[in-house]
Amino acid sequence: MNRYRYTNQKNSKYSTTKYPKIEPREDDIVIEVKYGDRLDLFAGQYYSDSTLWWIIAKANGLPGDSYYISTEQTIRIPTDYIDIIKTLRG
């Protein structure tokens, strides 16, 4: 599974993907993180695609190098993930 499959990135080892800024929306889902929760599991549950975990990470200002999140914090799950993916395709 490749999290870059939705981008219009060219095949070059020097290319970078520019991720959009994800603003809060009224219809975002808000969750209190519990022990064992992971971004990829949330993405699988809410988007039916675990590779979209980066959307949740970006929306919450979390580092993009880990599926794991600290417990006892609140995160938001953007519901407009299809629109977010479309912005990557340009």
Backbone as CSV, one residue per row, in Angstrom:
resi,resn,N_x,N_y,N_z,CA_x,CA_y,CA_z,C_x,C_y,C_z
1,MET,0.835,-1.176,0.000,0.000,0.000,0.000,0.878,1.236,0.000
2,ASN,0.561,2.154,-0.903,1.376,3.332,-1.068,0.561,4.577,-0.781
3,ARG,0.955,5.351,0.206,0.188,6.537,0.564,0.322,7.642,-0.477
4,TYR,1.232,7.504,-1.432,1.415,8.503,-2.470,0.620,8.189,-3.739
5,ARG,-0.151,7.142,-3.738,-0.856,6.751,-4.955,-1.902,7.764,-5.393
6,TYR,-2.354,8.616,-4.499,-3.366,9.614,-4.838,-2.763,10.910,-5.373
7,THR,-1.456,11.035,-5.368,-0.820,12.270,-5.798,-0.460,12.204,-7.273
8,ASN,-0.169,13.356,-7.849,0.279,13.389,-9.235,1.800,13.481,-9.300
9,GLN,2.443,12.890,-8.354,3.897,12.893,-8.231,4.523,12.108,-9.380
10,LYS,5.595,12.664,-9.953,6.319,11.966,-10.999,7.279,10.963,-10.368
11,ASN,7.655,9.967,-11.131,8.579,8.952,-10.624,9.998,9.502,-10.588
12,SER,10.353,10.081,-9.495,11.684,10.615,-9.296,12.011,10.514,-7.820
13,LYS,13.195,10.070,-7.524,13.546,9.941,-6.117,13.731,11.294,-5.446
14,TYR,13.741,12.374,-6.245,13.924,13.708,-5.685,12.621,14.498,-5.580
15,SER,11.513,13.922,-5.978,10.232,14.617,-5.897,9.720,14.647,-4.468
16,THR,9.004,15.692,-4.149,8.355,15.766,-2.858,6.865,15.982,-3.073
17,THR,6.102,15.561,-2.130,4.660,15.752,-2.193,4.301,16.912,-1.283
18,LYS,3.564,17.866,-1.803,3.084,19.007,-1.022,1.699,18.661,-0.510
19,TYR,1.579,18.532,0.790,0.291,18.198,1.390,-0.499,19.468,1.665
20,PRO,-1.803,19.419,1.462,-2.614,20.617,1.707,-2.787,20.879,3.197
21,LYS,-3.036,22.136,3.524,-3.392,22.471,4.897,-4.833,22.009,5.094
22,ILE,-5.100,21.341,6.193,-6.431,20.797,6.444,-7.067,21.597,7.576
23,GLU,-7.991,22.441,7.196,-8.660,23.316,8.156,-9.747,22.553,8.915
24,PRO,-10.001,22.922,10.173,-11.106,22.306,10.924,-12.446,22.632,10.277
25,ARG,-13.362,21.678,10.368,-14.714,21.861,9.855,-15.709,21.423,10.918
26,GLU,-16.912,21.940,10.801,-17.972,21.610,11.767,-18.307,20.120,11.768
27,ASP,-18.172,19.463,10.607,-18.565,18.058,10.506,-17.427,17.076,10.776
28,ASP,-16.262,17.575,11.232,-15.174,16.668,11.618,-15.614,15.811,12.804
29,ILE,-15.072,14.619,12.871,-15.348,13.706,13.983,-14.262,13.930,15.035
30,VAL,-14.654,14.099,16.273,-13.698,14.338,17.364,-13.661,13.091,18.247
31,ILE,-12.438,12.625,18.520,-12.243,11.383,19.273,-11.228,11.608,20.382
32,GLU,-11.500,11.053,21.553,-10.512,11.034,22.621,-9.699,9.751,22.464
33,VAL,-8.408,9.906,22.329,-7.513,8.782,22.059,-7.384,7.898,23.286
34,LYS,-7.451,6.606,23.054,-7.265,5.612,24.118,-6.031,4.770,23.803
35,TYR,-5.558,4.076,24.804,-4.387,3.216,24.628,-4.636,2.226,23.499
36,GLY,-3.684,2.124,22.589,-3.780,1.177,21.480,-4.346,1.779,20.204
37,ASP,-4.890,2.992,20.281,-5.387,3.646,19.073,-4.217,4.011,18.165
38,ARG,-4.451,3.892,16.870,-3.425,4.232,15.873,-4.091,4.963,14.721
39,LEU,-3.316,5.807,14.071,-3.851,6.589,12.958,-4.313,5.708,11.805
40,ASP,-3.566,4.664,11.494,-3.965,3.799,10.383,-5.258,3.054,10.692
41,LEU,-5.481,2.719,11.956,-6.731,2.043,12.323,-7.914,2.995,12.203
42,PHE,-7.720,4.257,12.600,-8.783,5.254,12.426,-9.084,5.464,10.945
43,ALA,-8.032,5.564,10.138,-8.235,5.763,8.699,-8.979,4.570,8.086
44,GLY,-8.640,3.375,8.504,-9.356,2.198,8.017,-10.810,2.209,8.437
45,GLN,-11.068,2.641,9.654,-12.436,2.668,10.174,-13.283,3.751,9.508
46,TYR,-12.743,4.954,9.366,-13.533,6.081,8.876,-13.429,6.310,7.368
47,TYR,-12.319,5.871,6.753,-12.132,6.090,5.321,-12.097,4.781,4.522
48,SER,-12.130,3.655,5.194,-12.004,2.332,4.557,-10.690,2.197,3.790
49,ASP,-9.671,2.918,4.231,-8.355,2.862,3.588,-7.305,3.271,4.620
50,SER,-6.597,2.316,5.159,-5.632,2.603,6.223,-4.460,3.450,5.754
51,THR,-4.214,3.514,4.433,-3.097,4.326,3.943,-3.381,5.819,4.016
52,LEU,-4.609,6.189,4.328,-4.955,7.605,4.437,-4.735,8.160,5.845
53,TRP,-3.958,7.439,6.656,-3.663,7.883,8.016,-3.012,9.254,8.038
54,TRP,-2.285,9.596,6.990,-1.573,10.875,6.929,-2.539,12.064,6.957
55,ILE,-3.771,11.883,6.475,-4.764,12.961,6.517,-5.062,13.322,7.974
56,ILE,-5.240,12.310,8.798,-5.534,12.533,10.215,-4.318,13.162,10.899
57,ALA,-3.119,12.669,10.568,-1.893,13.231,11.146,-1.749,14.702,10.778
58,LYS,-1.935,15.015,9.509,-1.794,16.399,9.033,-2.843,17.307,9.667
59,ALA,-4.077,16.832,9.773,-5.166,17.631,10.345,-4.929,17.961,11.809
60,ASN,-4.155,17.131,12.493,-3.925,17.316,13.925,-2.517,17.801,14.251
61,GLY,-1.743,18.134,13.231,-0.390,18.626,13.457,0.535,17.590,14.064
62,LEU,0.292,16.320,13.759,1.105,15.228,14.296,2.255,14.928,13.339
63,PRO,3.360,14.375,13.849,4.466,14.023,12.969,4.016,12.995,11.941
64,GLY,4.523,13.100,10.740,4.122,12.204,9.659,4.916,10.923,9.595
65,ASP,5.585,10.566,10.669,6.426,9.378,10.624,5.980,8.277,11.585
66,SER,4.771,8.371,12.105,4.323,7.372,13.059,2.811,7.197,13.002
67,TYR,2.376,5.962,13.137,0.948,5.661,13.229,0.431,5.893,14.647
68,TYR,1.335,5.941,15.599,0.948,5.962,17.004,0.689,7.377,17.503
69,ILE,-0.256,7.494,18.433,-0.610,8.779,19.011,-0.652,8.649,20.526
70,SER,-0.381,9.761,21.185,-0.403,9.766,22.644,-1.829,9.618,23.146
71,THR,-1.962,8.896,24.245,-3.278,8.732,24.852,-3.693,10.011,25.563
72,GLU,-4.954,10.057,25.924,-5.533,11.178,26.659,-5.433,12.502,25.915
73,GLN,-5.484,12.451,24.597,-5.592,13.665,23.814,-6.791,13.529,22.891
74,THR,-7.248,14.626,22.376,-8.372,14.619,21.467,-7.862,14.887,20.064
75,ILE,-8.313,14.105,19.108,-7.949,14.353,17.717,-9.214,14.493,16.892
76,ARG,-9.064,15.090,15.732,-10.206,15.210,14.834,-9.963,14.402,13.577
77,ILE,-11.024,13.824,13.082,-10.989,13.035,11.857,-11.726,13.848,10.796
78,PRO,-11.030,14.386,9.807,-11.716,15.142,8.768,-12.674,14.250,7.979
79,THR,-13.871,14.747,7.744,-14.849,13.970,6.988,-14.774,14.251,5.489
80,ASP,-14.062,15.306,5.110,-13.962,15.674,3.695,-12.707,15.102,3.038
81,TYR,-12.353,13.874,3.393,-11.105,13.287,2.912,-11.053,13.146,1.394
82,ILE,-12.185,12.977,0.753,-12.192,12.863,-0.709,-11.775,14.195,-1.334
83,ASP,-12.260,15.297,-0.792,-11.849,16.617,-1.281,-10.361,16.851,-1.033
84,ILE,-9.863,16.381,0.092,-8.435,16.524,0.407,-7.597,15.760,-0.613
85,ILE,-8.008,14.561,-0.950,-7.282,13.765,-1.946,-7.322,14.454,-3.311
86,LYS,-8.451,15.030,-3.664,-8.580,15.715,-4.954,-7.607,16.896,-5.056
87,THR,-7.345,17.593,-3.952,-6.413,18.715,-3.994,-4.985,18.245,-4.280
88,LEU,-4.673,17.019,-3.899,-3.338,16.484,-4.191,-3.155,16.171,-5.673
89,ARG,-4.225,15.804,-6.308,-4.151,15.447,-7.734,-4.032,16.666,-8.624
90,GLY,-4.413,17.821,-8.062,-4.287,19.086,-8.783,-5.142,19.144,-9.959
